[in-house]
Amino acid sequence: MTNPTLELARAAAAWQHQSLSAEVTWAARRALLDWFATTLPGAVLPPATLLCDALGASRGQGNAVCYVDGQSASPRHSALLNATASHIVEFDDIFKDGGYHPGSPTVAAALAVAQDRGASLETLHRAIIAGYEVGCRISLAIQPSHYRYWHTTSTVGTLGAAVATAMILGCGAERIAHAIALASSFAGGHQQNLQGEGMAKALHPGHAADAGILAGIAAAQGVTASLDSLDADKGFAAATSISSGDWTAALEGIGDWTPITRMTVKNHGCCGHIFPALDGLKHMQQQDGFAPDDIDSIHVEGYGATYQMCNRPDPRSAQEARFSIQYCLAAQLLLGGVRLAAFGPEALARPDIRALMQKVTVSEDAELASAYPKRRMARLLVQLKDGRQIRHFQPTRKGDPEDPLSDEELIAKYNELAGTVLPLRQLEALRQNVLYGAELPGPVAPVAASTVTDA
């Protein structure tokens, strides 16, 4: 049997030197811009700000930018805080077939190490592409069963970050393989801290980036691990899913396509399992012209995660509201969208949103559940007060590869989100650098929205 650790390491190492097509390079630039779009607004919020204060005295020496405070630090310090910030506002990218957010940990690790080492922008791009390649393919091997107890972004994110780090450090296939194997022992992050109360969820990709850098640095220096770590009967896949992994699925198409070209760019600031319902409801409103006051009830049929994770009729915090289908549908109807403002204190306390939430119910549909994770669908039934019943089947999500965000839409997302914390000149300069520049992105210092000016 093929050793998946070695196969994935060889695929990653190939990105050190092979020609980068315009499509793949542009995908890397889009991923980096989307990372900044979600990281910068999270950089002014807890738990990133709390963690930054707690770790200030131990930031270490280095040239990696910590975007939470705009200062330089060691790569592990900056990656930990930046990856934490990137997961707070729930806008980070998705590899939907693997149920995985690769950007938060992978880009954070790659960028921090690249900045510290003074690497070229092309080296950064290659590291991000390779980190996505390995992490996304591992997620294909272990999903969907892995997600029952484990947070993929935290677990698999550690391996993606390790690969990206090893790439920046110039490792070949053998040492990249040891980075993957080492990282498989550092991976953690369970579902209770994803679905339950508290701030731990955002720290999951932060830890993944930090631990991944450790694995990559160690492997680059010659530290070894078992190269059967992914697929052995006591290895990573066996310990975290129902089998030792579907490595045929994971390795399919290596060399023919690469995951960074098949990413979902989030179009709503909430759990992605709510997206089909949000997109479907928007379509229904556009087609039939009803207003929130016309609605008697809304019922959503979704796949398993939609019902199990997002059936939260009475959320009390912004984090809970981002995982409440009741809240998000009501917020979209009354606010016009599920963006950053939807999770501010004023919106969370609005009586009209709370009243409309009571009209929303959700259930699991076996047919839709059987198609997950490759297809994310919903069926909606809206009952109007005048007696009309409107039904709609939503087969895709806006932002998925089947219905992608255009470059213009991605730029608008970046401008909207990052524009809440960056002055206009910095906003435009960073966007220009990421999409068209030849240098690594440098420091910017996000500030609270109320203090942003055009200077």
HELIX and SHEET records of a PDB file:
HELIX    1   1 PRO A    4  ALA A   14  1                                  11    
HELIX    2   2 ALA A   22  GLY A   42  1                                  21    
HELIX    3   3 ALA A   48  ALA A   54  1                                   7    
HELIX    4   4 GLY A   56  SER A   58  5                                   3    
HELIX    5   5 PRO A   75  SER A   86  1                                  12    
HELIX    6   6 LYS A   96  GLY A   98  5                                   3    
HELIX    7   7 GLY A  103  ARG A  117  1                                  15    
HELIX    8   8 LEU A  121  ILE A  142  1                                  22    
HELIX    9   9 SER A  145  ARG A  148  5                                   4    
HELIX   10  10 THR A  152  ILE A  168  1                                  17    
HELIX   11  11 ALA A  173  PHE A  186  1                                  14    
HELIX   12  12 GLN A  192  GLN A  195  1                                   4    
HELIX   13  13 ALA A  200  ALA A  220  1                                  21    
HELIX   14  14 PHE A  236  THR A  240  1                                   5    
HELIX   15  15 TRP A  247  LEU A  251  1                                   5    
HELIX   16  16 PRO A  259  ARG A  262  5                                   4    
HELIX   17  17 GLY A  272  ILE A  274  5                                   3    
HELIX   18  18 PHE A  275  ASP A  288  1                                  14    
HELIX   19  19 PRO A  292  ASP A  294  5                                   3    
HELIX   20  20 GLY A  304  CYS A  310  1                                   7    
HELIX   21  21 ALA A  318  ALA A  321  1                                   4    
HELIX   22  22 ILE A  325  LEU A  335  1                                  11    
HELIX   23  23 LEU A  340  PHE A  343  5                                   4    
HELIX   24  24 PRO A  345  LEU A  348  1                                   4    
HELIX   25  25 PRO A  351  MET A  357  1                                   7    
HELIX   26  26 ALA A  366  SER A  370  1                                   5    
HELIX   27  27 ASP A  407  ALA A  418  1                                  12    
HELIX   28  28 LEU A  424  TYR A  436  1                                  13    
HELIX   29  29 ALA A  449  THR A  451  5                                   3    
SHEET    1   A 2 ALA A  64  CYS A  66  0                                        
SHEET    2   A 2 GLN A  71  ALA A  73 -1                                        
SHEET    1   B 4 VAL A 360  GLU A 364  0                                        
SHEET    2   B 4 ILE A 295  GLY A 302  1                                        
SHEET    3   B 4 ALA A 378  LEU A 384 -1                                        
SHEET    4   B 4 GLN A 389  GLN A 394 -1                                        
END                                                                             
